[in-house]
Amino acid sequence: MSKRNKNIEVEINETPNSKNDFTELELIVRKKVIGKLQQQADGPVSVEFKSGDKRTVQTIEEGIQSIIAEYNLHDE
């Protein structure tokens, strides 16, 4: 038998650390931060997972997908 897919809401919030050329976003599931994204100007995006691991990706969308994949793999 297969498991049913559950819909889980993911919030993407901009943190107070965001300034003119610096963007910082948090991904939140069930009131818990599952990862952060940081981007300086139009440079690469730094991804920090809940586990503390860090990775660099090209776009914010790619970073969001990486954090959600990591969450689905290890925390759900």
C-alpha positions as CSV (number, residue, x, y, z in Angstrom):
1,M,0.0,0.0,0.0
2,S,1.2,3.5,-0.7
3,K,1.1,6.5,1.6
4,R,-1.3,9.3,0.8
5,N,0.3,12.6,-0.1
6,K,-0.1,15.3,2.5
7,N,-0.3,19.0,1.7
8,I,2.1,21.0,3.8
9,E,2.2,24.8,3.8
10,V,5.6,26.3,3.4
11,E,6.0,30.0,4.3
12,I,8.7,32.1,2.8
13,N,9.5,35.2,4.9
14,E,12.0,37.9,4.4
15,T,14.1,38.5,7.5
16,P,14.9,41.9,9.0
17,N,18.5,41.4,7.9
18,S,17.5,42.1,4.3
19,K,18.9,45.4,3.0
20,N,19.3,47.1,-0.4
21,D,21.7,44.6,-2.1
22,F,21.3,41.7,0.4
23,T,18.3,39.4,0.6
24,E,17.7,36.8,3.4
25,L,14.7,34.5,3.3
26,E,13.5,31.9,5.8
27,L,11.4,28.8,4.9
28,I,9.0,27.9,7.6
29,V,6.9,24.7,8.0
30,R,4.6,24.3,11.0
31,K,6.2,27.3,12.7
32,K,9.7,25.8,12.5
33,V,12.5,27.3,10.3
34,I,13.6,24.5,7.9
35,G,16.2,26.6,6.1
36,K,17.6,30.0,5.1
37,L,18.6,31.6,1.8
38,Q,21.0,34.5,1.4
39,Q,21.9,36.4,-1.7
40,Q,24.3,39.4,-2.1
41,A,23.2,41.6,-5.1
42,D,22.7,39.3,-8.1
43,G,25.4,36.8,-7.0
44,P,25.0,33.1,-6.2
45,V,22.5,32.0,-3.5
46,S,23.8,30.6,-0.2
47,V,21.5,27.9,1.2
48,E,21.6,26.9,4.9
49,F,19.6,23.8,5.9
50,K,18.1,23.0,9.3
51,S,20.9,20.5,9.9
52,G,23.5,23.3,9.5
53,D,24.8,22.1,6.1
54,K,25.5,24.8,3.6
55,R,25.3,24.8,-0.2
56,T,25.6,27.3,-3.0
57,V,23.0,27.4,-5.9
58,Q,22.4,29.7,-8.8
59,T,18.8,30.9,-8.1
60,I,16.5,31.4,-5.2
61,E,14.0,29.0,-6.8
62,E,16.7,26.3,-6.9
63,G,17.5,27.0,-3.2
64,I,13.9,26.7,-2.2
65,Q,13.6,23.4,-4.0
66,S,16.7,22.1,-2.3
67,I,15.5,23.0,1.2
68,I,12.1,21.4,0.6
69,A,13.7,18.3,-0.8
70,E,16.0,18.0,2.2
71,Y,13.0,18.5,4.5
72,N,10.9,15.9,2.8
73,L,13.8,13.4,2.8
74,H,14.8,13.7,6.5
75,D,12.1,15.4,8.6
76,E,8.8,14.3,7.4
